[in-house]
Amino acid sequence: MTNKLTAKVETETERRHDQNQYLTFVLGRETFALGILSIKEILEYSAPTEIPMMPAFIRGVVNLRGAAVPVVDLCARFGRPSAAVTKKTCVVIVETRVGDESHVIGVVVDAVNEVLEIPDTDIEPAPSFGASIRADFIQGMGKVRGKFVIILDGSRVLCVEEMETLTQAAVEGDAVLTAA
């Protein structure tokens, strides 16, 4: 009986440990993080296949073991100019969940840094103003080595429904411009 209890405690401890781990990456001069549990893999950058009439933040799709995975340019998603592709540019494959549905999306980042463990006690709430991106995209501000890391809320930043709405608006806007 003691062994079962010990195994359960270790599993709970491991789960909490994983929930406090974040993949850190760079966009421009800022460091961002996503929970490691949502990260599936990191790919060397190769130009995605472009898809016509998509919003500027959707660069296209990549082939991931036979599946077409949309690739989002996080700089553009945050309303910033896209960064130039360098040797350090990567595509981070992220899995988001909406209800019972799982969505796999690639995000372009300037460089991947490291996996960090950030305890809950070192995470401040998202600022209500003054951030360089939408406040609802921020899960919290992690304190790491005397600096803040912006911890992103992957389900908000990569919200499939919002991106579909923006895509539809782009298609309709292009149709209006073409008809004019």
Secondary structure, 3 states (H helix, E strand, C coil): CHHHHHHHHHHHHHHHHHHCEEEEEEECCEEEEEEHHHEEEEEECCCCECCCCCCCCEEEEEEECCEEEEEEEHHHHCCCCCCCCCCCCEEEEEEEEECCEEEEEEEEECEEEEEEECCHHHEECCCCCCCCCCHHHEEEEEEECCEEEEEECHHHHCCHHHHHHHHHHHHHHHHHHHHC
